[in-house]
Amino acid sequence: MKTINARTAPTMKNPHGVRAAKLYETEAAQAVHIELEPGQSLKRHATPTDVFFYVLEGTGVVEVGEDRAEVGADTLVESPSGIPHCWHNEGSEPLRVLVVKAPRQSEPTRMLE
C-alpha cells in the first residue's frame, strides 16, 4: 500500500506559482492537491481532459466557462475538457482543493492569461 500526505508531499513547479503536489498518476487518472493562500489565484486555463475539483478546506471562488460561484468545503465542482476555468481565494484562510483529471492529461494545459 502506498500512502501520501497532501500537506507534506513534494511540491511541483506550475505556471500559477501556487503550492501544488501531485498525489496520484496512472494512465486512467491524475490527482493534484493545490493550496491557495489568501489573495492567491490560478491563472485562467483550459485542460484537454475532464476535471473535477473537491474542496477540502476553506472557501473560494471558482470559474468554469462563464459560470462563477463561491464554494466551500465538501463541495465537488465539475469542469469539462476544453472549458476555461480558474480558482480565487478571496478569503482570509487557506483554500485547499483536490484536482482530479480523468483520464490523465497527456497534452499540455492551455494558459489563457
C-alpha positions as CSV (number, residue, x, y, z in Angstrom):
1,M,0.0,0.0,0.0
2,K,1.2,3.5,-0.9
3,T,0.2,6.5,1.2
4,I,0.9,10.2,0.5
5,N,0.1,13.1,2.9
6,A,-1.1,16.0,0.8
7,R,0.3,18.6,3.3
8,T,3.8,17.2,3.2
9,A,4.1,15.8,-0.3
10,P,6.8,17.4,-2.5
11,T,5.6,20.4,-4.4
12,M,5.7,20.6,-8.2
13,K,6.5,23.7,-10.3
14,N,3.5,25.2,-12.0
15,P,2.6,28.2,-14.1
16,H,0.3,29.5,-11.3
17,G,3.0,30.0,-8.7
18,V,1.0,28.2,-6.0
19,R,1.6,25.2,-3.8
20,A,0.7,22.1,-5.8
21,A,1.6,18.5,-5.1
22,K,0.9,15.5,-7.4
23,L,-0.6,12.8,-5.3
24,Y,-1.6,10.2,-7.9
25,E,-0.9,9.4,-11.5
26,T,-1.8,6.5,-13.7
27,E,-2.9,6.2,-17.3
28,A,-6.5,6.5,-16.1
29,A,-6.3,9.5,-13.8
30,Q,-4.2,12.1,-12.1
31,A,-4.8,13.8,-8.7
32,V,-3.2,17.0,-7.6
33,H,-3.5,18.9,-4.3
34,I,-3.4,22.7,-4.6
35,E,-3.3,25.2,-1.8
36,L,-4.2,28.8,-2.4
37,E,-3.2,31.3,0.3
38,P,-5.5,34.3,0.9
39,G,-5.2,36.6,-2.2
40,Q,-3.8,33.9,-4.5
41,S,-5.5,32.8,-7.7
42,L,-4.9,30.3,-10.5
43,K,-4.5,31.7,-14.0
44,R,-7.5,31.1,-16.3
45,H,-6.7,28.0,-18.3
46,A,-8.2,25.1,-20.1
47,T,-7.3,21.4,-19.9
48,P,-7.6,18.8,-22.7
49,T,-9.3,16.4,-20.3
50,D,-12.3,16.5,-17.9
51,V,-11.5,17.7,-14.4
52,F,-13.3,17.7,-11.1
53,F,-12.4,19.7,-8.1
54,Y,-13.2,18.7,-4.5
55,V,-12.8,21.5,-1.9
56,L,-11.1,20.0,1.1
57,E,-10.8,23.2,3.3
58,G,-11.7,26.8,3.1
59,T,-13.9,28.9,0.8
60,G,-13.0,30.0,-2.7
61,V,-14.4,31.4,-5.9
62,V,-14.4,29.0,-8.9
63,E,-15.0,30.0,-12.5
64,V,-15.9,27.4,-15.1
65,G,-16.7,28.9,-18.5
66,E,-19.0,31.8,-17.9
67,D,-20.2,30.5,-14.5
68,R,-18.8,31.8,-11.3
69,A,-19.6,30.5,-7.8
70,E,-18.4,30.8,-4.2
71,V,-17.9,27.3,-2.8
72,G,-16.7,25.8,0.4
73,A,-15.5,22.6,2.0
74,D,-17.0,19.3,0.9
75,T,-18.2,20.7,-2.5
76,L,-17.4,19.0,-5.8
77,V,-17.2,21.1,-9.0
78,E,-17.2,19.6,-12.5
79,S,-15.1,21.2,-15.3
80,P,-15.4,19.7,-18.8
81,S,-12.4,19.4,-21.1
82,G,-11.6,22.5,-23.1
83,I,-13.6,24.9,-20.9
84,P,-11.6,27.6,-19.3
85,H,-11.5,27.6,-15.5
86,C,-9.7,29.1,-12.5
87,W,-9.8,29.5,-8.7
88,H,-9.5,32.5,-6.5
89,N,-9.0,32.7,-2.7
90,E,-10.7,35.9,-1.8
91,G,-11.0,34.9,1.9
92,S,-8.7,35.2,4.9
93,E,-7.9,31.4,5.3
94,P,-6.1,28.9,3.1
95,L,-8.1,27.2,0.4
96,R,-7.2,23.5,-0.3
97,V,-8.6,21.8,-3.4
98,L,-8.1,18.3,-4.8
99,V,-7.9,18.4,-8.6
100,V,-8.7,15.1,-10.4
101,K,-8.2,14.7,-14.1
102,A,-9.8,11.7,-15.8
103,P,-8.4,10.4,-18.0
104,R,-4.9,11.6,-17.1
105,Q,-3.8,14.7,-19.0
106,S,-1.4,13.8,-21.8
107,E,-1.4,17.2,-23.6
108,P,-0.2,20.5,-22.1
109,T,-2.6,22.8,-20.3
110,R,-3.6,25.8,-22.4
111,M,-3.0,29.0,-20.4
112,L,-5.3,31.9,-21.3
113,E,-3.8,34.8,-19.3
